Amino acid sequence: LEETRITLRLPSSLKELLTEAAQAAGDSLNAFVVDALRTQTRSVRNAGKTRVRATIDL
């Protein structure tokens, strides 16, 4: 897994909320943010794709 560092500027109030949420989840701030970004990009990538599941009784 290749990692890249970025600098992220955000309001300190948001950082505090993220830190609290990460602690509540038992994660580091970095792990929490990475997971949130993965979740968001997955939903964007899958936008417009619909999965249909059906059962047909014969």
PQR file of N, CA, C, O and H, with PARSE charges and radii, in Angstrom:
ATOM      1  N   LEU A   1       0.855  -1.181   0.000 -0.4000 1.5000
ATOM      2  CA  LEU A   1       0.000   0.000   0.000 -0.0000 2.0000
ATOM      3  C   LEU A   1       0.891   1.230   0.000  0.5500 1.7000
ATOM      4  O   LEU A   1       1.643   1.466   0.945 -0.5500 1.4000
ATOM      5  N   GLU A   2       0.800   2.000  -1.054 -0.4000 1.5000
ATOM      6  CA  GLU A   2       1.574   3.232  -1.142 -0.0000 2.0000
ATOM      7  C   GLU A   2       0.804   4.351  -0.454  0.5500 1.7000
ATOM      8  O   GLU A   2      -0.401   4.501  -0.656 -0.5500 1.4000
ATOM      9  H   GLU A   2       0.188   1.809  -1.822  0.4000 1.0000
ATOM     10  N   GLU A   3       1.497   5.125   0.351 -0.4000 1.5000
ATOM     11  CA  GLU A   3       0.860   6.223   1.067 -0.0000 2.0000
ATOM     12  C   GLU A   3       1.396   7.553   0.576  0.5500 1.7000
ATOM     13  O   GLU A   3       2.562   7.666   0.199 -0.5500 1.4000
ATOM     14  H   GLU A   3       2.476   5.003   0.515  0.4000 1.0000
ATOM     15  N   THR A   4       0.537   8.555   0.583 -0.4000 1.5000
ATOM     16  CA  THR A   4       0.896   9.907   0.216 -0.0000 2.0000
ATOM     17  C   THR A   4       0.431  10.833   1.323  0.5500 1.7000
ATOM     18  O   THR A   4      -0.674  10.689   1.846 -0.5500 1.4000
ATOM     19  H   THR A   4      -0.411   8.463   0.889  0.4000 1.0000
ATOM     20  N   ARG A   5       1.274  11.775   1.673 -0.4000 1.5000
ATOM     21  CA  ARG A   5       0.901  12.754   2.697 -0.0000 2.0000
ATOM     22  C   ARG A   5       0.288  13.978   2.046  0.5500 1.7000
ATOM     23  O   ARG A   5       0.727  14.418   0.983 -0.5500 1.4000
ATOM     24  H   ARG A   5       2.171  11.892   1.248  0.4000 1.0000
ATOM     25  N   ILE A   6      -0.741  14.530   2.702 -0.4000 1.5000
ATOM     26  CA  ILE A   6      -1.320  15.789   2.256 -0.0000 2.0000
ATOM     27  C   ILE A   6      -1.465  16.711   3.462  0.5500 1.7000
ATOM     28  O   ILE A   6      -1.509  16.257   4.605 -0.5500 1.4000
ATOM     29  H   ILE A   6      -1.097  14.173   3.565  0.4000 1.0000
ATOM     30  N   THR A   7      -1.537  17.990   3.191 -0.4000 1.5000
ATOM     31  CA  THR A   7      -1.841  18.965   4.234 -0.0000 2.0000
ATOM     32  C   THR A   7      -3.295  19.361   4.052  0.5500 1.7000
ATOM     33  O   THR A   7      -3.706  19.765   2.964 -0.5500 1.4000
ATOM     34  H   THR A   7      -1.501  18.359   2.262  0.4000 1.0000
ATOM     35  N   LEU A   8      -4.059  19.246   5.106 -0.4000 1.5000
ATOM     36  CA  LEU A   8      -5.482  19.542   5.044 -0.0000 2.0000
ATOM     37  C   LEU A   8      -5.784  20.686   5.999  0.5500 1.7000
ATOM     38  O   LEU A   8      -5.531  20.583   7.200 -0.5500 1.4000
ATOM     39  H   LEU A   8      -3.725  18.918   5.989  0.4000 1.0000
ATOM     40  N   ARG A   9      -6.323  21.773   5.468 -0.4000 1.5000
ATOM     41  CA  ARG A   9      -6.715  22.902   6.312 -0.0000 2.0000
ATOM     42  C   ARG A   9      -8.213  22.818   6.553  0.5500 1.7000
ATOM     43  O   ARG A   9      -8.996  22.735   5.607 -0.5500 1.4000
ATOM     44  H   ARG A   9      -6.529  21.857   4.493  0.4000 1.0000
ATOM     45  N   LEU A  10      -8.610  22.838   7.818 -0.4000 1.5000
ATOM     46  CA  LEU A  10     -10.018  22.805   8.146 -0.0000 2.0000
ATOM     47  C   LEU A  10     -10.255  23.587   9.425  0.5500 1.7000
ATOM     48  O   LEU A  10      -9.323  23.810  10.198 -0.5500 1.4000
ATOM     49  H   LEU A  10      -7.974  22.904   8.587  0.4000 1.0000
ATOM     50  N   PRO A  11     -11.485  24.003   9.655 -0.5600 1.5000
ATOM     51  CA  PRO A  11     -11.777  24.755  10.877  0.2800 2.0000
ATOM     52  C   PRO A  11     -11.446  23.925  12.117  0.5500 1.7000
ATOM     53  O   PRO A  11     -11.662  22.713  12.142 -0.5500 1.4000
ATOM     54  N   SER A  12     -10.919  24.594  13.143 -0.4000 1.5000
ATOM     55  CA  SER A  12     -10.546  23.857  14.358 -0.0000 2.0000
ATOM     56  C   SER A  12     -11.755  23.185  14.999  0.5500 1.7000
ATOM     57  O   SER A  12     -11.615  22.133  15.623 -0.5500 1.4000
ATOM     58  H   SER A  12     -10.744  25.578  13.122  0.4000 1.0000
ATOM     59  N   SER A  13     -12.939  23.776  14.853 -0.4000 1.5000
ATOM     60  CA  SER A  13     -14.135  23.143  15.414 -0.0000 2.0000
ATOM     61  C   SER A  13     -14.421  21.804  14.720  0.5500 1.7000
ATOM     62  O   SER A  13     -14.860  20.851  15.364 -0.5500 1.4000
ATOM     63  H   SER A  13     -13.053  24.631  14.346  0.4000 1.0000
ATOM     64  N   LEU A  14     -14.174  21.736  13.416 -0.4000 1.5000
ATOM     65  CA  LEU A  14     -14.362  20.478  12.687 -0.0000 2.0000
ATOM     66  C   LEU A  14     -13.320  19.455  13.111  0.5500 1.7000
ATOM     67  O   LEU A  14     -13.639  18.276  13.264 -0.5500 1.4000
ATOM     68  H   LEU A  14     -13.818  22.510  12.893  0.4000 1.0000
ATOM     69  N   LYS A  15     -12.088  19.886  13.300 -0.4000 1.5000
ATOM     70  CA  LYS A  15     -11.038  18.965  13.759 -0.0000 2.0000
ATOM     71  C   LYS A  15     -11.414  18.378  15.116  0.5500 1.7000
ATOM     72  O   LYS A  15     -11.220  17.187  15.360 -0.5500 1.4000
ATOM     73  H   LYS A  15     -11.829  20.844  13.175  0.4000 1.0000
ATOM     74  N   GLU A  16     -11.952  19.218  15.994 -0.4000 1.5000
ATOM     75  CA  GLU A  16     -12.368  18.728  17.313 -0.0000 2.0000
ATOM     76  C   GLU A  16     -13.469  17.677  17.175  0.5500 1.7000
ATOM     77  O   GLU A  16     -13.434  16.644  17.844 -0.5500 1.4000
ATOM     78  H   GLU A  16     -12.109  20.186  15.795  0.4000 1.0000
ATOM     79  N   LEU A  17     -14.446  17.941  16.307 -0.4000 1.5000
ATOM     80  CA  LEU A  17     -15.522  16.964  16.091 -0.0000 2.0000
ATOM     81  C   LEU A  17     -14.986  15.655  15.530  0.5500 1.7000
ATOM     82  O   LEU A  17     -15.392  14.575  15.959 -0.5500 1.4000
ATOM     83  H   LEU A  17     -14.475  18.780  15.764  0.4000 1.0000
ATOM     84  N   LEU A  18     -14.072  15.757  14.570 -0.4000 1.5000
ATOM     85  CA  LEU A  18     -13.476  14.555  13.984 -0.0000 2.0000
ATOM     86  C   LEU A  18     -12.671  13.774  15.016  0.5500 1.7000
ATOM     87  O   LEU A  18     -12.729  12.545  15.061 -0.5500 1.4000
ATOM     88  H   LEU A  18     -13.742  16.635  14.222  0.4000 1.0000
ATOM     89  N   THR A  19     -11.921  14.496  15.842 -0.4000 1.5000
ATOM     90  CA  THR A  19     -11.121  13.849  16.883 -0.0000 2.0000
ATOM     91  C   THR A  19     -12.018  13.109  17.867  0.5500 1.7000
ATOM     92  O   THR A  19     -11.731  11.972  18.242 -0.5500 1.4000
ATOM     93  H   THR A  19     -11.873  15.494  15.805  0.4000 1.0000
ATOM     94  N   GLU A  20     -13.106  13.756  18.285 -0.4000 1.5000
ATOM     95  CA  GLU A  20     -14.043  13.122  19.218 -0.0000 2.0000
ATOM     96  C   GLU A  20     -14.698  11.892  18.588  0.5500 1.7000
ATOM     97  O   GLU A  20     -14.838  10.855  19.236 -0.5500 1.4000
ATOM     98  H   GLU A  20     -13.339  14.679  17.980  0.4000 1.0000
ATOM     99  N   ALA A  21     -15.096  12.014  17.326 -0.4000 1.5000
ATOM    100  CA  ALA A  21     -15.732  10.886  16.640 -0.0000 2.0000
ATOM    101  C   ALA A  21     -14.753   9.730  16.477  0.5500 1.7000
ATOM    102  O   ALA A  21     -15.128   8.569  16.636 -0.5500 1.4000
ATOM    103  H   ALA A  21     -14.983  12.856  16.799  0.4000 1.0000
ATOM    104  N   ALA A  22     -13.505  10.044  16.163 -0.4000 1.5000
ATOM    105  CA  ALA A  22     -12.483   9.004  16.008 -0.0000 2.0000
ATOM    106  C   ALA A  22     -12.250   8.284  17.329  0.5500 1.7000
ATOM    107  O   ALA A  22     -12.157   7.057  17.365 -0.5500 1.4000
ATOM    108  H   ALA A  22     -13.200  10.988  16.034  0.4000 1.0000
ATOM    109  N   GLN A  23     -12.156   9.045  18.411 -0.4000 1.5000
ATOM    110  CA  GLN A  23     -11.957   8.435  19.726 -0.0000 2.0000
ATOM    111  C   GLN A  23     -13.136   7.544  20.092  0.5500 1.7000
ATOM    112  O   GLN A  23     -12.947   6.446  20.615 -0.5500 1.4000
ATOM    113  H   GLN A  23     -12.231  10.041  18.382  0.4000 1.0000
ATOM    114  N   ALA A  24     -14.350   8.011  19.820 -0.4000 1.5000
ATOM    115  CA  ALA A  24     -15.548   7.219  20.128 -0.0000 2.0000
ATOM    116  C   ALA A  24     -15.566   5.918  19.327  0.5500 1.7000
ATOM    117  O   ALA A  24     -16.063   4.895  19.798 -0.5500 1.4000
ATOM    118  H   ALA A  24     -14.503   8.903  19.395  0.4000 1.0000
ATOM    119  N   ALA A  25     -15.016   5.970  18.110 -0.4000 1.5000
ATOM    120  CA  ALA A  25     -14.971   4.773  17.259 -0.0000 2.0000
ATOM    121  C   ALA A  25     -13.766   3.895  17.572  0.5500 1.7000
ATOM    122  O   ALA A  25     -13.646   2.789  17.044 -0.5500 1.4000
ATOM    123  H   ALA A  25     -14.613   6.801  17.727  0.4000 1.0000
ATOM    124  N   GLY A  26     -12.871   4.386  18.435 -0.4000 1.5000
ATOM    125  CA  GLY A  26     -11.670   3.621  18.764 -0.0000 2.0000
ATOM    126  C   GLY A  26     -10.607   3.689  17.687  0.5500 1.7000
ATOM    127  O   GLY A  26      -9.750   2.810  17.599 -0.5500 1.4000
ATOM    128  H   GLY A  26     -12.968   5.284  18.865  0.4000 1.0000
ATOM    129  N   ASP A  27     -10.657   4.731  16.866 -0.4000 1.5000
ATOM    130  CA  ASP A  27      -9.707   4.894  15.766 -0.0000 2.0000
ATOM    131  C   ASP A  27      -8.819   6.109  15.995  0.5500 1.7000
ATOM    132  O   ASP A  27      -9.130   6.989  16.797 -0.5500 1.4000
ATOM    133  H   ASP A  27     -11.353   5.445  16.937  0.4000 1.0000
ATOM    134  N   SER A  28      -7.713   6.134  15.271 -0.4000 1.5000
ATOM    135  CA  SER A  28      -6.913   7.352  15.228 -0.0000 2.0000
ATOM    136  C   SER A  28      -7.648   8.348  14.338  0.5500 1.7000
ATOM    137  O   SER A  28      -8.516   7.966  13.554 -0.5500 1.4000
ATOM    138  H   SER A  28      -7.460   5.419  14.619  0.4000 1.0000
ATOM    139  N   LEU A  29      -7.301   9.610  14.460 -0.4000 1.5000
ATOM    140  CA  LEU A  29      -7.906  10.625  13.606 -0.0000 2.0000
ATOM    141  C   LEU A  29      -7.641  10.305  12.141  0.5500 1.7000
ATOM    142  O   LEU A  29      -8.538  10.411  11.305 -0.5500 1.4000
ATOM    143  H   LEU A  29      -6.596   9.920  15.097  0.4000 1.0000
ATOM    144  N   ASN A  30      -6.416   9.917  11.834 -0.4000 1.5000
ATOM    145  CA  ASN A  30      -6.062   9.590  10.450 -0.0000 2.0000
ATOM    146  C   ASN A  30      -6.908   8.428   9.923  0.5500 1.7000
ATOM    147  O   ASN A  30      -7.462   8.515   8.827 -0.5500 1.4000
ATOM    148  H   ASN A  30      -5.687   9.831  12.513  0.4000 1.0000
ATOM    149  N   ALA A  31      -7.008   7.355  10.685 -0.4000 1.5000
ATOM    150  CA  ALA A  31      -7.788   6.191  10.244 -0.0000 2.0000
ATOM    151  C   ALA A  31      -9.254   6.562  10.043  0.5500 1.7000
ATOM    152  O   ALA A  31      -9.893   6.105   9.096 -0.5500 1.4000
ATOM    153  H   ALA A  31      -6.557   7.284  11.575  0.4000 1.0000
ATOM    154  N   PHE A  32      -9.775   7.383  10.931 -0.4000 1.5000
ATOM    155  CA  PHE A  32     -11.172   7.803  10.841 -0.0000 2.0000
ATOM    156  C   PHE A  32     -11.418   8.614   9.573  0.5500 1.7000
ATOM    157  O   PHE A  32     -12.396   8.382   8.863 -0.5500 1.4000
ATOM    158  H   PHE A  32      -9.256   7.754  11.701  0.4000 1.0000
ATOM    159  N   VAL A  33     -10.531   9.564   9.293 -0.4000 1.5000
ATOM    160  CA  VAL A  33     -10.681  10.412   8.107 -0.0000 2.0000
ATOM    161  C   VAL A  33     -10.501   9.592   6.833  0.5500 1.7000
ATOM    162  O   VAL A  33     -11.256   9.767   5.876 -0.5500 1.4000
ATOM    163  H   VAL A  33      -9.737   9.752   9.870  0.4000 1.0000
ATOM    164  N   VAL A  34      -9.516   8.703   6.807 -0.4000 1.5000
ATOM    165  CA  VAL A  34      -9.299   7.856   5.626 -0.0000 2.0000
ATOM    166  C   VAL A  34     -10.533   7.000   5.363  0.5500 1.7000
ATOM    167  O   VAL A  34     -10.958   6.867   4.216 -0.5500 1.4000
ATOM    168  H   VAL A  34      -8.902   8.560   7.584  0.4000 1.0000
ATOM    169  N   ASP A  35     -11.111   6.422   6.409 -0.4000 1.5000
ATOM    170  CA  ASP A  35     -12.308   5.600   6.240 -0.0000 2.0000
ATOM    171  C   ASP A  35     -13.472   6.438   5.715  0.5500 1.7000
ATOM    172  O   ASP A  35     -14.208   5.993   4.833 -0.5500 1.4000
ATOM    173  H   ASP A  35     -10.765   6.530   7.341  0.4000 1.0000
ATOM    174  N   ALA A  36     -13.642   7.641   6.247 -0.4000 1.5000
ATOM    175  CA  ALA A  36     -14.720   8.523   5.785 -0.0000 2.0000
ATOM    176  C   ALA A  36     -14.535   8.892   4.316  0.5500 1.7000
ATOM    177  O   ALA A  36     -15.500   8.920   3.552 -0.5500 1.4000
ATOM    178  H   ALA A  36     -13.045   8.002   6.963  0.4000 1.0000
ATOM    179  N   LEU A  37     -13.305   9.171   3.926 -0.4000 1.5000
ATOM    180  CA  LEU A  37     -13.033   9.512   2.528 -0.0000 2.0000
ATOM    181  C   LEU A  37     -13.268   8.318   1.611  0.5500 1.7000
ATOM    182  O   LEU A  37     -13.801   8.476   0.512 -0.5500 1.4000
ATOM    183  H   LEU A  37     -12.521   9.148   4.546  0.4000 1.0000
ATOM    184  N   ARG A  38     -12.879   7.132   2.050 -0.4000 1.5000
ATOM    185  CA  ARG A  38     -13.134   5.920   1.251 -0.0000 2.0000
ATOM    186  C   ARG A  38     -14.628   5.706   1.059  0.5500 1.7000
ATOM    187  O   ARG A  38     -15.086   5.399  -0.042 -0.5500 1.4000
ATOM    188  H   ARG A  38     -12.446   7.003   2.943  0.4000 1.0000
ATOM    189  N   THR A  39     -15.380   5.870   2.135 -0.4000 1.5000
ATOM    190  CA  THR A  39     -16.826   5.692   2.068 -0.0000 2.0000
ATOM    191  C   THR A  39     -17.443   6.682   1.091  0.5500 1.7000
ATOM    192  O   THR A  39     -18.281   6.305   0.272 -0.5500 1.4000
ATOM    193  H   THR A  39     -15.008   6.120   3.029  0.4000 1.0000
ATOM    194  N   GLN A  40     -17.040   7.936   1.169 -0.4000 1.5000
ATOM    195  CA  GLN A  40     -17.577   8.958   0.272 -0.0000 2.0000
ATOM    196  C   GLN A  40     -17.219   8.686  -1.178  0.5500 1.7000
ATOM    197  O   GLN A  40     -18.071   8.799  -2.059 -0.5500 1.4000
ATOM    198  H   GLN A  40     -16.359   8.242   1.835  0.4000 1.0000
ATOM    199  N   THR A  41     -15.974   8.331  -1.432 -0.4000 1.5000
ATOM    200  CA  THR A  41     -15.569   8.113  -2.822 -0.0000 2.0000
ATOM    201  C   THR A  41     -16.216   6.857  -3.385  0.5500 1.7000
ATOM    202  O   THR A  41     -16.475   6.785  -4.587 -0.5500 1.4000
ATOM    203  H   THR A  41     -15.282   8.239  -0.716  0.4000 1.0000
ATOM    204  N   ARG A  42     -16.480   5.873  -2.546 -0.4000 1.5000
ATOM    205  CA  ARG A  42     -17.180   4.667  -2.994 -0.0000 2.0000
ATOM    206  C   ARG A  42     -18.589   5.025  -3.446  0.5500 1.7000
ATOM    207  O   ARG A  42     -19.054   4.536  -4.476 -0.5500 1.4000
ATOM    208  H   ARG A  42     -16.270   5.931  -1.570  0.4000 1.0000
ATOM    209  N   SER A  43     -19.274   5.880  -2.680 -0.4000 1.5000
ATOM    210  CA  SER A  43     -20.640   6.243  -3.052 -0.0000 2.0000
ATOM    211  C   SER A  43     -20.656   7.088  -4.320  0.5500 1.7000
ATOM    212  O   SER A  43     -21.584   6.976  -5.121 -0.5500 1.4000
ATOM    213  H   SER A  43     -18.896   6.278  -1.844  0.4000 1.0000
ATOM    214  N   VAL A  44     -19.653   7.924  -4.514 -0.4000 1.5000
ATOM    215  CA  VAL A  44     -19.564   8.722  -5.738 -0.0000 2.0000
ATOM    216  C   VAL A  44     -19.275   7.814  -6.925  0.5500 1.7000
ATOM    217  O   VAL A  44     -19.882   7.957  -7.987 -0.5500 1.4000
ATOM    218  H   VAL A  44     -18.899   8.015  -3.864  0.4000 1.0000
ATOM    219  N   ARG A  45     -18.354   6.890  -6.744 -0.4000 1.5000
ATOM    220  CA  ARG A  45     -17.976   5.965  -7.817 -0.0000 2.0000
ATOM    221  C   ARG A  45     -19.153   5.089  -8.228  0.5500 1.7000
ATOM    222  O   ARG A  45     -19.295   4.737  -9.399 -0.5500 1.4000
ATOM    223  H   ARG A  45     -17.860   6.774  -5.882  0.4000 1.0000
ATOM    224  N   ASN A  46     -19.997   4.738  -7.256 -0.4000 1.5000
ATOM    225  CA  ASN A  46     -21.122   3.851  -7.541 -0.0000 2.0000
ATOM    226  C   ASN A  46     -22.396   4.602  -7.912  0.5500 1.7000
ATOM    227  O   ASN A  46     -23.427   3.976  -8.157 -0.5500 1.4000
ATOM    228  H   ASN A  46     -19.881   5.024  -6.305  0.4000 1.0000
ATOM    229  N   ALA A  47     -22.344   5.928  -7.957 -0.4000 1.5000
ATOM    230  CA  ALA A  47     -23.535   6.710  -8.291 -0.0000 2.0000
ATOM    231  C   ALA A  47     -24.015   6.324  -9.687  0.5500 1.7000
ATOM    232  O   ALA A  47     -23.226   6.198 -10.623 -0.5500 1.4000
ATOM    233  H   ALA A  47     -21.506   6.437  -7.757  0.4000 1.0000
ATOM    234  N   GLY A  48     -25.295   6.145  -9.797 -0.4000 1.5000
ATOM    235  CA  GLY A  48     -25.856   5.790 -11.095 -0.0000 2.0000
ATOM    236  C   GLY A  48     -25.880   4.303 -11.363  0.5500 1.7000
ATOM    237  O   GLY A  48     -26.569   3.849 -12.276 -0.5500 1.4000
ATOM    238  H   GLY A  48     -25.936   6.247  -9.036  0.4000 1.0000
ATOM    239  N   LYS A  49     -25.142   3.538 -10.583 -0.4000 1.5000
ATOM    240  CA  LYS A  49     -25.159   2.084 -10.749 -0.0000 2.0000
ATOM    241  C   LYS A  49     -26.215   1.523  -9.803  0.5500 1.7000
ATOM    242  O   LYS A  49     -26.219   1.840  -8.614 -0.5500 1.4000
ATOM    243  H   LYS A  49     -24.583   3.907  -9.841  0.4000 1.0000
ATOM    244  N   THR A  50     -27.079   0.719 -10.312 -0.4000 1.5000
ATOM    245  CA  THR A  50     -28.133   0.142  -9.491 -0.0000 2.0000
ATOM    246  C   THR A  50     -28.012  -1.371  -9.514  0.5500 1.7000
ATOM    247  O   THR A  50     -27.882  -1.985 -10.573 -0.5500 1.4000
ATOM    248  H   THR A  50     -27.076   0.461 -11.279  0.4000 1.0000
ATOM    249  N   ARG A  51     -28.055  -1.945  -8.354 -0.4000 1.5000
ATOM    250  CA  ARG A  51     -28.023  -3.400  -8.250 -0.0000 2.0000
ATOM    251  C   ARG A  51     -29.447  -3.864  -7.952  0.5500 1.7000
ATOM    252  O   ARG A  51     -30.096  -3.365  -7.032 -0.5500 1.4000
ATOM    253  H   ARG A  51     -28.160  -1.446  -7.494  0.4000 1.0000
ATOM    254  N   VAL A  52     -29.913  -4.810  -8.731 -0.4000 1.5000
ATOM    255  CA  VAL A  52     -31.262  -5.328  -8.550 -0.0000 2.0000
ATOM    256  C   VAL A  52     -31.166  -6.768  -8.081  0.5500 1.7000
ATOM    257  O   VAL A  52     -30.471  -7.592  -8.676 -0.5500 1.4000
ATOM    258  H   VAL A  52     -29.385  -5.215  -9.478  0.4000 1.0000
ATOM    259  N   ARG A  53     -31.873  -7.050  -7.012 -0.4000 1.5000
ATOM    260  CA  ARG A  53     -31.915  -8.416  -6.495 -0.0000 2.0000
ATOM    261  C   ARG A  53     -33.390  -8.797  -6.398  0.5500 1.7000
ATOM    262  O   ARG A  53     -34.192  -8.054  -5.830 -0.5500 1.4000
ATOM    263  H   ARG A  53     -32.437  -6.381  -6.529  0.4000 1.0000
ATOM    264  N   ALA A  54     -33.741  -9.940  -6.947 -0.4000 1.5000
ATOM    265  CA  ALA A  54     -35.137 -10.362  -6.937 -0.0000 2.0000
ATOM    266  C   ALA A  54     -35.222 -11.866  -6.760  0.5500 1.7000
ATOM    267  O   ALA A  54     -34.295 -12.606  -7.092 -0.5500 1.4000
ATOM    268  H   ALA A  54     -33.090 -10.543  -7.408  0.4000 1.0000
ATOM    269  N   THR A  55     -36.337 -12.293  -6.237 -0.4000 1.5000
ATOM    270  CA  THR A  55     -36.625 -13.717  -6.105 -0.0000 2.0000
ATOM    271  C   THR A  55     -37.835 -14.025  -6.969  0.5500 1.7000
ATOM    272  O   THR A  55     -38.839 -13.314  -6.925 -0.5500 1.4000
ATOM    273  H   THR A  55     -37.089 -11.692  -5.968  0.4000 1.0000
ATOM    274  N   ILE A  56     -37.735 -15.074  -7.741 -0.4000 1.5000
ATOM    275  CA  ILE A  56     -38.848 -15.473  -8.601 -0.0000 2.0000
ATOM    276  C   ILE A  56     -39.360 -16.814  -8.097  0.5500 1.7000
ATOM    277  O   ILE A  56     -38.627 -17.803  -8.065 -0.5500 1.4000
ATOM    278  H   ILE A  56     -36.919 -15.651  -7.776  0.4000 1.0000
ATOM    279  N   ASP A  57     -40.630 -16.831  -7.704 -0.4000 1.5000
ATOM    280  CA  ASP A  57     -41.259 -18.078  -7.268 -0.0000 2.0000
ATOM    281  C   ASP A  57     -41.814 -18.800  -8.483  0.5500 1.7000
ATOM    282  O   ASP A  57     -42.557 -18.213  -9.269 -0.5500 1.4000
ATOM    283  H   ASP A  57     -41.225 -16.027  -7.730  0.4000 1.0000
ATOM    284  N   LEU A  58     -41.456 -20.079  -8.646 -0.4000 1.5000
ATOM    285  CA  LEU A  58     -41.956 -20.867  -9.776 -0.0000 2.0000
ATOM    286  C   LEU A  58     -42.980 -21.868  -9.317  0.5500 1.7000
ATOM    287  O   LEU A  58     -43.513 -22.623 -10.130 -0.5500 1.4000
ATOM    288  H   LEU A  58     -40.852 -20.556  -8.008  0.4000 1.0000
TER
END
